[in-house]
Amino acid sequence: MPINSYIYRKSMKILKSTAISHPNIAFIKYWGNRDHDLRLPVNGSFSMNLEGLTTKTQVIFREDLSKDKLVLNEEEASGAGLARVSQILDEVREMAGLKIYAEVISENNFPTGAGIASSAAAFAALALAASKAAELELDEAALSVLARHGSGSASRSIPGGFVEWQVGDDDKSSYAFSIAPAEHWELADCVAVVSTGHKETGSTQGHPLAVTSPLQTARVADAPRRIEICRKAILERDFETFASVAEEDSDIMHAVMMTSKPALFYWQPATLRVMQAVRDWRAEGLPVFYTIDAGPNVHVITLKEKMDEVKAKLVGLEGVKDVLTASVGGAAKLLED
Ligand code: PMV
């Protein structure tokens, strides 16, 4: 029987939808939760979406499935990955009053292990595609909350451009919104890949460790100040201030990681080499700064007009295996099926 005859129909409509979204890079980082199940963060954060890097996800609710099915980059997934996806689907089913399982087919156009968090784009696309397939009409804030339940940073891949995720008072009020569209400032991210190797301690395992560092209290207490500076610098396109607060924030997060128990030490010799080079280039007048997530690869932010120059410089550094580039990306969006 052709597969379409299995697809569940409600009011004669096929319950299927496809969405795309972009990963994001945070300038003011999220590290640590006040509620791990709901992924309620201890501090607000700030990011931009990465254009050109995309996750495309199709969700189809089907009557013939006995459990949810996840196909990731053409391979069927099970275990923890599938459980995390099912959790979001459960929420959607509950809201829509649906009692059937879904097939989720997801593809990234960027390599895994390149230091680009795929979970942000993955859960943003899933939240949008699943809610639309179930015929729910969620507004941007509700979609951001739903995506957040899968991965905190996914909340920031729902709105477009430059995005703030407010810490909020409760589940409903901790969502992300755009403070400026992608066109506001032509920036670029050059990701210096120094390692594609073994799997690091992922952020889901890392967040609960944040509280074991004595530095986390200071990091969180000072976060509102850094957010204010970052917001103003982005709105005023003040690169110097932006560079200084973003590097400070990344360094503070890594100080917390390095002093947690067990310690999370993500930097490698080549990581430090890139950081030092970036500081030197900035001192020489090039608009450039670094920011690093839960891994050894370095996101080097610059103006789009300087992207090729920065990429060429990074490629020339010892230990840099590859450089991926992206400009500022838009919001998660639906595709026509
Ligand atoms: O959303 P998660 O659980 O993947 O955590 C993201 C953590 C960092 O990438 C290190 C920081 C951030 O705000 O994106």
Residues whose N, C-alpha, C, O or C-beta is under 5 A from the ligand:
A	BS01	PMV	A26 I28 K29 Y30 S45 S119 S151 G152 S153 A154 S203 T204 D293 A294
